[in-house]
Amino acid sequence: RRSSDLYATAFGGDDAARAKRMYAKARKLSLEALSLRHREFAEALEGQDQDAFVASLSGFGAQDAGTLFTAAASWMLWIVANSDSPAALGGLPRALAMVERTHELDPGIRNGGPELFYGIYYTVLPFGAGRDLEKAREHFERSMELAGPDYLPAKVAFAEYYARYAFDQPLFEETLRAVLAAEPASKANGLANEAAKRRAASLLARKGIVLVNSAGNTGMGPWKKLTVPADADDMLTVGAVTADEPHPIAPFSSVGPSQDGRVKPDVVAIGAPAYLVNGRGTIREDMGTSFAAPIICGLTACLWQALPQMTATRCGWARRC
């Protein structure tokens, strides 16, 4: 159940049809699990009485908090994905009641998930109908505190929702750049953190920043594939080629495609070897895609200076052509 919800958030976000299917699946399975645990809840879920539904939630204890929150979150995401459906919107009070019960049982469940939910909720409500950015920030900060520094999705949500709705561009960019630069010590949230980095890259690109990233140097290892955030759709990913003609791909340069089949890396530059200046000001040779990427950064800057009317996204795509 939790994996379906995470998969939809991580990889289905830009595919509306897929996201709808995955949210619906997560909602269905988690509600079924809760119904099997508590008959009163199952009966209230089938009925139309909101008060009876809310009362049935009191039968859940701390041991149910994880499943309860998964059901509530996937239900809310399904509602958002189907916001043009009056039937879907009719489930909003029940989903909110489930989040409230989860918050009562364990506000720290799922890396502070209930706090994160309320942060987003109070951000996106319409003016005059409950929007409260001060309260939203308090919930976001509690969520990030509960989740700890190694959980990146909460930080991305803080930037995407609070910073954007508060028109705080410096906070938006600072937070997302920190996410891209982060190297979490714990691998417990590896998939979620990779999805967060991809989302951070896309958000920055759509705000007018051309993002260039090295493909990585795993080409000679057992994995060989490029990693996050190099696989993000809006990231201009750079592989390395040798300096000798006909400039074949350097054997250490990580390869694609991305997990959803896109061609990666997007472009290549000389990185085997590249010339660089060390900390003492001496010019020397070294190898790596991290030395190929700055070449493309410079070329991209020149291109954008020559064609200032281009957007960041179009400028990135032009370099791929």
Backbone torsions as a table, in degrees:
resi	resn	phi	psi	omega
1	ARG	NA	-50.6	-178.7
2	ARG	-64.2	-38.3	-178.1
3	SER	-65.6	-35.3	178.4
4	SER	-64.1	-42.4	179.8
5	ASP	-64.5	-45.0	180.0
6	LEU	-65.9	-41.3	179.9
7	TYR	-59.8	-43.3	-179.6
8	ALA	-63.7	-40.5	-179.9
9	THR	-68.3	-41.6	-174.4
10	ALA	-76.9	-44.2	-169.8
11	PHE	-120.8	-6.2	-179.0
12	GLY	-106.7	-1.0	-172.3
13	GLY	-61.3	-33.9	-179.3
14	ASP	-94.3	1.6	176.9
15	ASP	-119.3	96.6	-172.2
16	ALA	-58.8	-42.1	-177.9
17	ALA	-65.4	-43.9	179.5
18	ARG	-65.4	-42.1	179.9
19	ALA	-60.1	-43.2	178.9
20	LYS	-58.9	-43.7	-179.3
21	ARG	-64.2	-43.4	-177.3
22	MET	-71.0	-39.5	175.7
23	TYR	-61.8	-42.2	-179.6
24	ALA	-64.0	-39.7	179.7
25	LYS	-66.0	-45.8	179.4
26	ALA	-62.1	-41.8	178.8
27	ARG	-62.6	-48.1	-177.7
28	LYS	-60.6	-49.5	-175.8
29	LEU	-66.6	-41.8	-178.6
30	SER	-70.4	-36.6	176.7
31	LEU	-67.2	-36.2	176.5
32	GLU	-64.2	-41.7	179.1
33	ALA	-62.7	-42.7	178.9
34	LEU	-66.6	-37.1	179.7
35	SER	-65.4	-36.2	178.3
36	LEU	-68.4	-29.6	-179.0
37	ARG	-78.2	-35.1	-173.9
38	HIS	-136.7	113.4	-178.1
39	ARG	-63.8	-38.7	-179.0
40	GLU	-60.6	-40.3	178.1
41	PHE	-65.0	-43.0	-179.5
42	ALA	-59.4	-41.7	-179.7
43	GLU	-68.7	-41.9	179.9
44	ALA	-66.6	-34.8	179.7
45	LEU	-63.9	-35.3	179.4
46	GLU	-76.8	-23.3	-177.6
47	GLY	-87.0	-176.0	-176.7
48	GLN	-111.7	-2.9	-174.5
49	ASP	-84.3	110.5	-178.6
50	GLN	-65.6	-39.6	179.7
51	ASP	-62.3	-40.6	178.5
52	ALA	-66.0	-36.8	178.7
53	PHE	-64.6	-47.3	179.7
54	VAL	-61.3	-41.6	179.7
55	ALA	-62.4	-35.4	-178.6
56	SER	-66.2	-24.3	-178.7
57	LEU	-68.5	-19.9	179.6
58	SER	-67.4	-15.3	178.4
59	GLY	-77.0	-10.0	178.9
60	PHE	-90.1	140.2	178.7
61	GLY	-112.7	-171.9	-176.5
62	ALA	-58.7	-32.0	-179.4
63	GLN	-67.9	-16.9	-179.6
64	ASP	-97.1	-3.4	-170.7
65	ALA	-59.0	-40.5	-177.8
66	GLY	-63.3	-48.9	179.9
67	THR	-67.4	-37.8	179.5
68	LEU	-61.8	-42.9	-179.7
69	PHE	-70.4	-39.3	177.2
70	THR	-58.6	-43.7	179.3
71	ALA	-63.3	-45.3	-178.4
72	ALA	-64.8	-45.5	-177.6
73	ALA	-65.8	-44.8	-179.5
74	SER	-67.7	-33.4	176.7
75	TRP	-65.0	-44.9	178.7
76	MET	-62.3	-44.1	179.6
77	LEU	-64.3	-36.7	177.0
78	TRP	-65.2	-39.1	177.7
79	ILE	-63.2	-45.8	179.6
80	VAL	-61.3	-41.9	-179.5
81	ALA	-68.1	-21.8	-179.8
82	ASN	-118.9	38.6	-173.5
83	SER	-65.4	-12.9	176.9
84	ASP	-85.8	2.0	-177.9
85	SER	-106.2	116.3	176.7
86	PRO	-58.9	-34.2	179.4
87	ALA	-64.5	-40.8	178.6
88	ALA	-66.2	-45.1	-179.9
89	LEU	-62.2	-26.2	179.1
90	GLY	-65.0	-19.1	178.9
91	GLY	-86.4	-2.2	-176.0
92	LEU	-58.1	-46.7	-179.1
93	PRO	-59.4	-35.2	-179.7
94	ARG	-71.6	-41.8	178.1
95	ALA	-63.1	-40.4	178.1
96	LEU	-64.1	-40.1	179.0
97	ALA	-63.4	-36.3	178.9
98	MET	-68.7	-39.1	176.2
99	VAL	-63.8	-42.1	-180.0
100	GLU	-62.1	-41.4	178.5
101	ARG	-66.1	-40.9	176.8
102	THR	-60.7	-41.9	179.6
103	HIS	-62.1	-37.4	177.4
104	GLU	-66.0	-39.8	-176.2
105	LEU	-75.4	-45.1	-175.5
106	ASP	-163.4	91.7	-179.0
107	PRO	-64.8	-15.7	-178.6
108	GLY	-93.7	-0.9	-177.7
109	ILE	-61.6	146.9	-179.7
110	ARG	52.6	50.7	178.3
111	ASN	57.1	46.6	179.1
112	GLY	72.2	30.3	-176.1
113	GLY	-56.2	-46.0	178.7
114	PRO	-60.4	-39.0	178.1
115	GLU	-65.8	-39.9	178.2
116	LEU	-63.7	-41.1	178.4
117	PHE	-58.0	-48.6	-178.1
118	TYR	-66.5	-31.6	175.8
119	GLY	-60.7	-46.5	178.5
120	ILE	-67.8	-42.2	-176.2
121	TYR	-58.8	-49.5	-178.2
122	TYR	-74.1	-13.0	176.0
123	THR	-81.0	-43.7	-170.2
124	VAL	-91.6	-7.5	176.7
125	LEU	-61.0	146.2	179.8
126	PRO	-64.0	154.7	172.6
127	PHE	-59.7	135.9	-179.8
128	GLY	80.9	-1.6	-179.1
129	ALA	-129.3	26.5	174.1
130	GLY	119.0	-7.9	179.8
131	ARG	-62.1	130.5	-178.2
132	ASP	-147.0	93.7	-175.5
133	LEU	-68.0	-30.9	177.9
134	GLU	-65.5	-45.5	178.0
135	LYS	-66.4	-38.2	178.8
136	ALA	-60.1	-44.4	-179.0
137	ARG	-64.0	-38.3	178.0
138	GLU	-59.9	-43.0	179.5
139	HIS	-67.9	-41.8	177.7
140	PHE	-60.1	-44.7	-178.3
141	GLU	-66.0	-37.2	176.4
142	ARG	-67.1	-38.6	178.0
143	SER	-61.2	-46.4	-179.5
144	MET	-66.7	-33.4	177.7
145	GLU	-68.1	-43.2	179.6
146	LEU	-67.7	-37.9	-177.6
147	ALA	-74.1	-30.2	-177.6
148	GLY	88.5	166.8	-173.5
149	PRO	-68.9	-17.6	-176.3
150	ASP	-88.3	0.5	-179.5
151	TYR	-105.2	106.3	-171.1
152	LEU	-84.3	-28.2	-177.8
153	PRO	-56.6	-35.7	179.6
154	ALA	-63.8	-36.3	-179.9
155	LYS	-70.8	-38.6	177.8
156	VAL	-64.9	-42.6	178.7
157	ALA	-63.8	-38.6	178.0
158	PHE	-59.3	-43.6	178.7
159	ALA	-71.0	-45.6	-174.8
160	GLU	-65.6	-35.5	-176.8
161	TYR	-102.5	-67.5	-173.6
162	TYR	-61.6	-54.8	-175.1
163	ALA	-61.3	-37.9	-178.2
164	ARG	-71.6	-44.2	-179.2
165	TYR	-71.6	-25.1	177.2
166	ALA	-86.7	0.8	-178.7
167	PHE	56.4	38.2	179.8
168	ASP	-103.1	83.1	-177.0
169	GLN	-61.8	-44.0	178.6
170	PRO	-59.5	-42.4	178.9
171	LEU	-64.5	-41.0	178.6
172	PHE	-57.4	-53.1	-177.1
173	GLU	-68.9	-42.3	-178.8
174	GLU	-60.4	-44.5	-177.7
175	THR	-66.0	-44.9	-177.4
176	LEU	-71.5	-35.4	176.5
177	ARG	-64.5	-37.7	177.7
178	ALA	-64.7	-36.5	177.3
179	VAL	-63.6	-46.1	-179.5
180	LEU	-63.7	-32.1	-178.2
181	ALA	-86.2	-11.5	-173.8
182	ALA	-68.0	143.4	173.6
183	GLU	-129.7	82.0	-175.6
184	PRO	-54.9	135.8	179.6
185	ALA	-70.8	-33.3	-179.8
186	SER	-93.2	141.2	177.6
187	LYS	-98.7	7.9	-174.8
188	ALA	-62.2	-31.4	-178.0
189	ASN	-114.0	38.6	-173.5
190	GLY	-56.6	-49.1	-178.3
191	LEU	-65.8	-44.0	179.5
192	ALA	-62.9	-40.3	-179.7
193	ASN	-68.8	-36.6	177.0
194	GLU	-64.8	-41.5	177.3
195	ALA	-63.5	-38.2	179.9
196	ALA	-64.7	-39.7	179.3
197	LYS	-66.7	-39.8	177.1
198	ARG	-62.5	-42.3	-179.7
199	ARG	-65.7	-40.9	178.9
200	ALA	-60.6	-42.8	179.2
201	ALA	-61.9	-43.7	-179.3
202	SER	-65.6	-41.0	-179.3
203	LEU	-64.3	-41.5	178.9
204	LEU	-66.2	-41.6	179.9
205	ALA	-61.9	-40.0	-177.7
206	ARG	-74.7	-11.7	175.8
207	LYS	-94.1	3.6	174.7
208	GLY	104.6	20.1	179.8
209	ILE	-113.8	127.1	174.7
210	VAL	-83.2	121.3	-177.3
211	LEU	-104.5	123.4	178.7
212	VAL	-117.5	132.3	-176.9
213	ASN	-139.6	140.7	176.6
214	SER	-71.3	148.9	-177.3
215	ALA	-72.7	-26.2	-176.4
216	GLY	108.0	168.5	-172.9
217	ASN	-121.6	43.0	-177.7
218	THR	-101.4	10.6	-174.6
219	GLY	-61.0	-26.0	-178.7
220	MET	-99.5	2.1	179.1
221	GLY	-96.7	178.8	-179.0
222	PRO	-67.1	-26.7	-177.6
223	TRP	-79.9	-50.8	177.4
224	LYS	70.3	-28.8	-172.3
225	LYS	-79.2	153.5	173.8
226	LEU	-70.6	161.1	-176.2
227	THR	-126.1	175.8	179.6
228	VAL	-64.8	142.6	0.0
229	PRO	-92.3	15.8	-176.7
230	ALA	-63.9	-21.2	-178.1
231	ASP	-90.0	0.1	179.9
232	ALA	-64.3	143.6	-175.5
233	ASP	-62.5	-38.8	-176.5
234	ASP	-91.2	8.0	178.6
235	MET	-94.9	130.5	175.2
236	LEU	-85.6	103.7	-170.7
237	THR	-97.2	132.8	-171.7
238	VAL	-116.4	123.3	171.9
239	GLY	-96.7	176.3	-177.5
240	ALA	-115.9	141.7	172.6
241	VAL	-121.1	164.5	179.3
242	THR	-78.4	163.1	-179.0
243	ALA	-78.9	-18.1	-177.0
244	ASP	-88.7	136.4	177.0
245	GLU	-65.6	145.1	7.2
246	PRO	-88.7	32.9	175.3
247	HIS	56.7	60.6	176.7
248	PRO	-68.3	162.2	177.3
249	ILE	-61.8	133.5	177.3
250	ALA	-64.6	137.7	-174.8
251	PRO	-61.5	-26.0	-178.9
252	PHE	-83.2	-13.4	-174.2
253	SER	-68.7	126.5	-179.3
254	SER	-63.3	148.9	-174.5
255	VAL	-117.1	166.5	176.4
256	GLY	-101.6	-159.8	0.8
257	PRO	-80.1	-178.5	174.7
258	SER	-72.1	172.5	-176.6
259	GLN	-62.8	-24.2	179.5
260	ASP	-102.8	16.8	170.3
261	GLY	90.8	6.8	179.0
262	ARG	-77.7	148.0	178.9
263	VAL	-68.9	126.5	175.3
264	LYS	-145.3	148.2	-4.9
265	PRO	-67.9	164.4	-177.6
266	ASP	-77.4	-41.1	-178.3
267	VAL	-141.4	170.0	176.4
268	VAL	-133.9	158.6	175.3
269	ALA	-148.1	166.5	-177.8
270	ILE	-65.2	126.2	179.0
271	GLY	-145.2	11.8	-178.1
272	ALA	-146.5	78.5	0.0
273	PRO	-98.6	170.7	171.1
274	ALA	-117.0	154.0	177.5
275	TYR	-97.2	135.1	-179.5
276	LEU	-144.8	167.4	179.6
277	VAL	-107.7	123.5	-179.3
278	ASN	-81.7	-177.6	-175.9
279	GLY	-63.3	-18.7	179.6
280	ARG	-96.8	4.6	178.6
281	GLY	84.2	12.9	-179.8
282	THR	-94.1	134.0	176.9
283	ILE	-79.9	129.2	179.2
284	ARG	-145.6	172.8	178.4
285	GLU	-100.4	147.8	172.3
286	ASP	-155.7	167.6	-177.0
287	MET	-124.7	143.6	176.6
288	GLY	153.2	152.9	176.5
289	THR	-68.8	-21.1	177.2
290	SER	-68.0	-18.0	176.5
291	PHE	-95.8	-18.0	175.1
292	ALA	-79.8	-36.3	-176.7
293	ALA	-59.8	-41.5	179.4
294	PRO	-61.4	-28.3	176.9
295	ILE	-63.4	-43.2	178.8
296	ILE	-69.4	-34.8	175.2
297	CYS	-57.0	-46.8	179.9
298	GLY	-64.0	-42.9	178.6
299	LEU	-63.2	-39.7	179.7
300	THR	-65.4	-41.4	178.2
301	ALA	-61.7	-40.7	178.8
302	CYS	-65.8	-41.6	179.5
303	LEU	-61.4	-45.1	-178.0
304	TRP	-68.1	-35.2	177.7
305	GLN	-66.7	-36.9	179.5
306	ALA	-74.1	-29.2	-178.1
307	LEU	-127.9	69.6	-174.7
308	PRO	-64.9	-15.4	179.8
309	GLN	-75.9	-12.0	-179.0
310	MET	-74.7	145.8	173.9
311	THR	-81.7	166.9	179.7
312	ALA	-60.9	-42.3	-178.9
313	THR	-65.4	-43.9	179.6
314	ARG	-68.5	-33.4	178.6
315	CYS	-65.3	-41.2	177.3
316	GLY	-63.4	-42.2	179.5
317	TRP	-67.8	-33.8	179.8
318	ALA	-62.8	-35.4	179.3
319	ARG	-67.3	-23.8	-178.5
320	ARG	-80.7	-18.0	-173.8
321	CYS	-84.3	NA	NA
